C-alpha cells in the first residue's frame, strides 16, 4: 500500500481532518499519528499495519543502549491511535497540531509508506528549495543495479 499525492485541506472548528476519499479505505482499520523524524515540523499518519511494522523495527533496537531507549520512548509515547468517524474524519490532537504550526489548513502529502501532515507555510518552505537534479541523481543511484 502506498500513499501518493498532495492536498491542502481545511480542518473543521474542532480540529478534525477529513481524509481524502481515495485514502479512506487504507485507514478503516485505524491509524496512528506520530511526530516527524529528525525534528521536522510534521506529523506522520500511518495505517495501523504499517505503524506496527515501523514499531517492530524500533523494538529491534537494543534497549540496553540509552539512545535507543530514548528513541523508543519518544516514538511510542508521543504517538496517538486514531480512528475515522462515519464522515471519514480524524481528530488531530490540539497539542500535536499546535506544536508543528497547523491552524486551519493542513497539507496532506503522501510519501509512500505513510502520509505527512504539514502546516502549509512550512510545507512550501521545505519543498521550494528542492534541487531536483540532486534528487533525481540520488534516485538514480538508489535504483541502479551496480
GROMACS elastic network, one bead per residue, 0.5 to 0.9 nm:
[ bonds ]
;  ai    aj funct       b0    kb
    1    26     6  0.79731   500
    1   112     6  0.79420   500
    1   113     6  0.70707   500
    2   110     6  0.78111   500
    2   111     6  0.78094   500
    2   113     6  0.54462   500
    2   114     6  0.72713   500
    3    23     6  0.76248   500
    3   109     6  0.80374   500
    3   111     6  0.58797   500
    3   113     6  0.61743   500
    3   114     6  0.59219   500
    3   115     6  0.64117   500
    4   109     6  0.69902   500
    4   111     6  0.59649   500
    4   112     6  0.61226   500
    4   114     6  0.87771   500
    4   115     6  0.81184   500
    5   108     6  0.79780   500
    5   109     6  0.59089   500
    5   110     6  0.51707   500
    5   111     6  0.79627   500
    6   107     6  0.68577   500
    6   108     6  0.56016   500
    6   110     6  0.62548   500
    7    20     6  0.83353   500
    7   106     6  0.81931   500
    7   107     6  0.56511   500
    7   108     6  0.51316   500
    7   109     6  0.65303   500
    7   110     6  0.89579   500
    8   105     6  0.66753   500
    8   106     6  0.56201   500
    8   108     6  0.61144   500
    8   109     6  0.85430   500
    8   120     6  0.73447   500
    9    17     6  0.75230   500
    9    18     6  0.77841   500
    9    19     6  0.88121   500
    9    20     6  0.87753   500
    9   104     6  0.85184   500
    9   105     6  0.54842   500
    9   106     6  0.53572   500
    9   107     6  0.62605   500
    9   108     6  0.70528   500
   10    16     6  0.87368   500
   10    17     6  0.70179   500
   10    18     6  0.80855   500
   10   104     6  0.57598   500
   10   106     6  0.63772   500
   10   107     6  0.89019   500
   11    14     6  0.76477   500
   11    15     6  0.53768   500
   11    16     6  0.53818   500
   11    17     6  0.50559   500
   11    18     6  0.74574   500
   11   103     6  0.78551   500
   11   104     6  0.53013   500
   11   105     6  0.57189   500
   11   106     6  0.72936   500
   12    15     6  0.53667   500
   12    16     6  0.53850   500
   12    17     6  0.68993   500
   12    18     6  0.85951   500
   12   104     6  0.74579   500
   13    16     6  0.74312   500
   13   104     6  0.81406   500
   14    91     6  0.75887   500
   14    92     6  0.88109   500
   14    94     6  0.89607   500
   15    90     6  0.84912   500
   15    91     6  0.58594   500
   15    92     6  0.57943   500
   15    93     6  0.74016   500
   15    94     6  0.70680   500
   15    97     6  0.83503   500
   15   103     6  0.83399   500
   15   104     6  0.79246   500
   16    89     6  0.59752   500
   16    90     6  0.53751   500
   16    92     6  0.59115   500
   16    93     6  0.87738   500
   17    88     6  0.83668   500
   17    89     6  0.52039   500
   17    90     6  0.53681   500
   17    91     6  0.63180   500
   17    92     6  0.69704   500
   17   106     6  0.83735   500
   18    21     6  0.84766   500
   18    84     6  0.87633   500
   18    87     6  0.74835   500
   18    88     6  0.56905   500
   18    90     6  0.65884   500
   18    91     6  0.89461   500
   19    22     6  0.83065   500
   19    23     6  0.66406   500
   19    24     6  0.59685   500
   19    27     6  0.89127   500
   19    84     6  0.83793   500
   19    88     6  0.58557   500
   19    89     6  0.57603   500
   19    90     6  0.73775   500
   19   108     6  0.86284   500
   20    23     6  0.56234   500
   20    24     6  0.64243   500
   20    88     6  0.81386   500
   20   108     6  0.87857   500
   21    24     6  0.52649   500
   21    25     6  0.78889   500
   21    88     6  0.78427   500
   22    25     6  0.73813   500
   22    26     6  0.85961   500
   23    26     6  0.55321   500
   23    27     6  0.72044   500
   24    27     6  0.54236   500
   24    28     6  0.65379   500
   24    84     6  0.82232   500
   24    88     6  0.65760   500
   24    89     6  0.89465   500
   25    28     6  0.52664   500
   25    29     6  0.83798   500
   26    29     6  0.75737   500
   26    30     6  0.84491   500
   26    31     6  0.87630   500
   26    47     6  0.64124   500
   27    30     6  0.50682   500
   27    31     6  0.57015   500
   27    46     6  0.81626   500
   27    47     6  0.53675   500
   27    48     6  0.75060   500
   27    83     6  0.75852   500
   27    84     6  0.72078   500
   28    31     6  0.80099   500
   28    47     6  0.84132   500
   28    83     6  0.75436   500
   28    84     6  0.68425   500
   28    88     6  0.89260   500
   29    47     6  0.75059   500
   29    48     6  0.67330   500
   29    49     6  0.85057   500
   29    83     6  0.76754   500
   29    84     6  0.87573   500
   30    46     6  0.88030   500
   30    47     6  0.62604   500
   30    48     6  0.56222   500
   30    49     6  0.88384   500
   30    81     6  0.73753   500
   30    82     6  0.60925   500
   30    84     6  0.68805   500
   31    45     6  0.68156   500
   31    46     6  0.55021   500
   31    49     6  0.83949   500
   31    51     6  0.79130   500
   31    80     6  0.84596   500
   31    81     6  0.59399   500
   31    82     6  0.52753   500
   31    83     6  0.60451   500
   31    84     6  0.82023   500
   32    44     6  0.80765   500
   32    45     6  0.57810   500
   32    46     6  0.52443   500
   32    47     6  0.63956   500
   32    48     6  0.61507   500
   32    51     6  0.67157   500
   32    79     6  0.66044   500
   32    80     6  0.54944   500
   32    82     6  0.57174   500
   32    83     6  0.83542   500
   33    43     6  0.65930   500
   33    44     6  0.56032   500
   33    46     6  0.64458   500
   33    47     6  0.89862   500
   33    78     6  0.86063   500
   33    79     6  0.54638   500
   33    80     6  0.51525   500
   33    81     6  0.64591   500
   33    82     6  0.71742   500
   33    92     6  0.82771   500
   34    42     6  0.88000   500
   34    43     6  0.56179   500
   34    44     6  0.51349   500
   34    45     6  0.65826   500
   34    46     6  0.82137   500
   34    75     6  0.70872   500
   34    76     6  0.81249   500
   34    78     6  0.62933   500
   34    80     6  0.65118   500
   34    81     6  0.89843   500
   34    96     6  0.86133   500
   35    39     6  0.81195   500
   35    40     6  0.81368   500
   35    41     6  0.79329   500
   35    42     6  0.62285   500
   35    44     6  0.57834   500
   35    45     6  0.87660   500
   35    75     6  0.76278   500
   35    78     6  0.71220   500
   35    79     6  0.70851   500
   35    96     6  0.79192   500
   35   100     6  0.89278   500
   36    39     6  0.63399   500
   36    40     6  0.53783   500
   36    41     6  0.65588   500
   36    43     6  0.51394   500
   36    44     6  0.56967   500
   36   116     6  0.78222   500
   37    40     6  0.58057   500
   37    41     6  0.86593   500
   37    42     6  0.82203   500
   37    43     6  0.88929   500
   37    44     6  0.87129   500
   39    42     6  0.82320   500
   40    43     6  0.85143   500
   40   100     6  0.86154   500
   41    99     6  0.79195   500
   41   101     6  0.78251   500
   41   117     6  0.89658   500
   41   118     6  0.70309   500
   41   119     6  0.81126   500
   41   122     6  0.74941   500
   41   123     6  0.88612   500
   42   100     6  0.60610   500
   42   101     6  0.88631   500
   42   116     6  0.62727   500
   42   117     6  0.55782   500
   42   118     6  0.50374   500
   42   119     6  0.76342   500
   42   122     6  0.87408   500
   42   123     6  0.86732   500
   43    96     6  0.77569   500
   43    97     6  0.82867   500
   43   100     6  0.77216   500
   43   115     6  0.82115   500
   43   116     6  0.56123   500
   43   117     6  0.50176   500
   43   118     6  0.67814   500
   44   114     6  0.66760   500
   44   115     6  0.57066   500
   44   117     6  0.62940   500
   45    51     6  0.86950   500
   45   114     6  0.58003   500
   45   115     6  0.50079   500
   45   116     6  0.61866   500
   45   117     6  0.73524   500
   46    49     6  0.79448   500
   46    50     6  0.60702   500
   46    51     6  0.55440   500
   46   113     6  0.75290   500
   46   114     6  0.50119   500
   46   115     6  0.66166   500
   46   116     6  0.89691   500
   47    50     6  0.55500   500
   47    51     6  0.62807   500
   47    52     6  0.87809   500
   47   113     6  0.88392   500
   47   114     6  0.73277   500
   48    51     6  0.51227   500
   48    52     6  0.62092   500
   48    53     6  0.87584   500
   48    81     6  0.83743   500
   49    52     6  0.51591   500
   49    53     6  0.64215   500
   49    54     6  0.88221   500
   50    53     6  0.50000   500
   50    54     6  0.62001   500
   50    55     6  0.84114   500
   50   113     6  0.72220   500
   50   114     6  0.78617   500
   51    54     6  0.50418   500
   51    55     6  0.58640   500
   51    56     6  0.83850   500
   51   114     6  0.88475   500
   52    56     6  0.59823   500
   52    57     6  0.86672   500
   53    56     6  0.50618   500
   53    57     6  0.65172   500
   53    58     6  0.89351   500
   54    57     6  0.51898   500
   54    58     6  0.65665   500
   54    59     6  0.88142   500
   55    58     6  0.50431   500
   55    59     6  0.61929   500
   55    60     6  0.87758   500
   55    72     6  0.85979   500
   55    75     6  0.83848   500
   55    76     6  0.79216   500
   56    60     6  0.64168   500
   57    60     6  0.52563   500
   57    61     6  0.72147   500
   58    61     6  0.56240   500
   58    68     6  0.81730   500
   58    71     6  0.81275   500
   58    72     6  0.63637   500
   58    75     6  0.85090   500
   59    62     6  0.77094   500
   59    63     6  0.78980   500
   59    72     6  0.73513   500
   60    63     6  0.82649   500
   61    64     6  0.87343   500
   61    65     6  0.84042   500
   61    68     6  0.61965   500
   61    69     6  0.84525   500
   61    72     6  0.86036   500
   62    65     6  0.60652   500
   62    68     6  0.66242   500
   62    69     6  0.81116   500
   63    66     6  0.72611   500
   63    67     6  0.85974   500
   63    68     6  0.59032   500
   63    69     6  0.54351   500
   63    72     6  0.85005   500
   64    67     6  0.88930   500
   64    68     6  0.76536   500
   64    69     6  0.73634   500
   65    68     6  0.54364   500
   65    69     6  0.64166   500
   65    70     6  0.88257   500
   66    69     6  0.50997   500
   66    70     6  0.61726   500
   66    71     6  0.85747   500
   67    70     6  0.51932   500
   67    71     6  0.61800   500
   67    72     6  0.86662   500
   68    71     6  0.50157   500
   68    72     6  0.60847   500
   68    73     6  0.84834   500
   69    72     6  0.51474   500
   69    73     6  0.60307   500
   69    74     6  0.85227   500
   70    73     6  0.51237   500
   70    74     6  0.61123   500
   70    75     6  0.85256   500
   71    74     6  0.52175   500
   71    75     6  0.60382   500
   71    76     6  0.85618   500
   72    75     6  0.51373   500
   72    76     6  0.59935   500
   72    77     6  0.80690   500
   73    76     6  0.55162   500
   73    77     6  0.55664   500
   73    78     6  0.78782   500
   74    77     6  0.54740   500
   74    78     6  0.56993   500
   74    79     6  0.82679   500
   75    78     6  0.57462   500
   75    79     6  0.63922   500
   76    79     6  0.53881   500
   76    80     6  0.84086   500
   77    80     6  0.81031   500
   78    96     6  0.89840   500
   80    93     6  0.83664   500
   82    90     6  0.65809   500
   82    91     6  0.73957   500
   82    92     6  0.84440   500
   83    88     6  0.88889   500
   83    89     6  0.80740   500
   83    90     6  0.61629   500
   83    91     6  0.83023   500
   84    87     6  0.74861   500
   84    88     6  0.51609   500
   84    89     6  0.51245   500
   84    90     6  0.51105   500
   84    91     6  0.83024   500
   85    88     6  0.53317   500
   85    89     6  0.54040   500
   85    90     6  0.66225   500
   85    91     6  0.89069   500
   86    89     6  0.74322   500
   91    94     6  0.86615   500
   92    95     6  0.85884   500
   92    96     6  0.70860   500
   92    97     6  0.65458   500
   93    96     6  0.54134   500
   93    97     6  0.62988   500
   93    98     6  0.86933   500
   94    97     6  0.50962   500
   94    98     6  0.60200   500
   94    99     6  0.84785   500
   95    98     6  0.51970   500
   95    99     6  0.60338   500
   95   100     6  0.89068   500
   96    99     6  0.52158   500
   96   100     6  0.67589   500
   96   101     6  0.87427   500
   96   102     6  0.85207   500
   97   100     6  0.57513   500
   97   101     6  0.61660   500
   97   103     6  0.70351   500
   97   119     6  0.86751   500
   98   102     6  0.58448   500
   98   103     6  0.71742   500
   99   102     6  0.78395   500
  100   118     6  0.74459   500
  100   119     6  0.69253   500
  100   122     6  0.88477   500
  101   118     6  0.80389   500
  101   119     6  0.56734   500
  101   121     6  0.89968   500
  101   122     6  0.82846   500
  102   105     6  0.65663   500
  102   106     6  0.62378   500
  102   117     6  0.86596   500
  102   118     6  0.68716   500
  102   120     6  0.78721   500
  103   106     6  0.76354   500
  103   119     6  0.74087   500
  104   119     6  0.88886   500
  105   118     6  0.87756   500
  105   119     6  0.68594   500
  105   120     6  0.69020   500
  106   117     6  0.62035   500
  106   118     6  0.55581   500
  106   119     6  0.52073   500
  106   120     6  0.58948   500
  107   116     6  0.77800   500
  107   117     6  0.54964   500
  107   119     6  0.62444   500
  107   120     6  0.55924   500
  107   123     6  0.71404   500
  108   115     6  0.65621   500
  108   116     6  0.60732   500
  108   117     6  0.50189   500
  108   118     6  0.69041   500
  109   114     6  0.86552   500
  109   115     6  0.54613   500
  109   116     6  0.51597   500
  109   117     6  0.63949   500
  109   118     6  0.79255   500
  110   113     6  0.79221   500
  110   114     6  0.62663   500
  110   116     6  0.64250   500
  110   117     6  0.89507   500
  111   114     6  0.57530   500
  111   115     6  0.56930   500
  111   116     6  0.68534   500
  112   115     6  0.74580   500
  117   123     6  0.88211   500
  118   121     6  0.82054   500
  118   122     6  0.66341   500
  118   123     6  0.57057   500
  119   122     6  0.54121   500
  119   123     6  0.61848   500
  119   124     6  0.87900   500
  120   123     6  0.50601   500
  120   124     6  0.62113   500
  120   125     6  0.85770   500
  121   124     6  0.52949   500
  121   125     6  0.61723   500
  121   126     6  0.86188   500
  122   125     6  0.50164   500
  122   126     6  0.60517   500
  122   127     6  0.86143   500
  123   126     6  0.51375   500
  123   127     6  0.61664   500
  123   128     6  0.83220   500
  124   127     6  0.52364   500
  124   128     6  0.55835   500
  124   129     6  0.88504   500
  125   128     6  0.53986   500
  125   129     6  0.72773   500
  126   129     6  0.67105   500
  126   130     6  0.76089   500
  127   130     6  0.54697   500
  128   131     6  0.88999   500
  129   132     6  0.89729   500
  130   133     6  0.87930   500
  130   134     6  0.83892   500
  130   135     6  0.77698   500
  131   134     6  0.54367   500
  131   135     6  0.63180   500
  131   136     6  0.87825   500
  132   136     6  0.60472   500
  132   137     6  0.84250   500
  133   136     6  0.52229   500
  133   137     6  0.60871   500
  133   138     6  0.86446   500
  134   138     6  0.61714   500
  134   139     6  0.85783   500
  135   138     6  0.51732   500
  135   139     6  0.62201   500
  135   140     6  0.86025   500
  136   140     6  0.59874   500
  136   141     6  0.85442   500
  137   140     6  0.50196   500
  137   141     6  0.62242   500
  137   142     6  0.86246   500
  138   141     6  0.51290   500
  138   142     6  0.61750   500
  138   143     6  0.86663   500
  139   142     6  0.50343   500
  139   143     6  0.61335   500
  139   144     6  0.85022   500
  140   143     6  0.52251   500
  140   144     6  0.59731   500
  141   144     6  0.52876   500
  141   145     6  0.85858   500
  141   146     6  0.85212   500
  142   145     6  0.84768   500
  143   146     6  0.88598   500
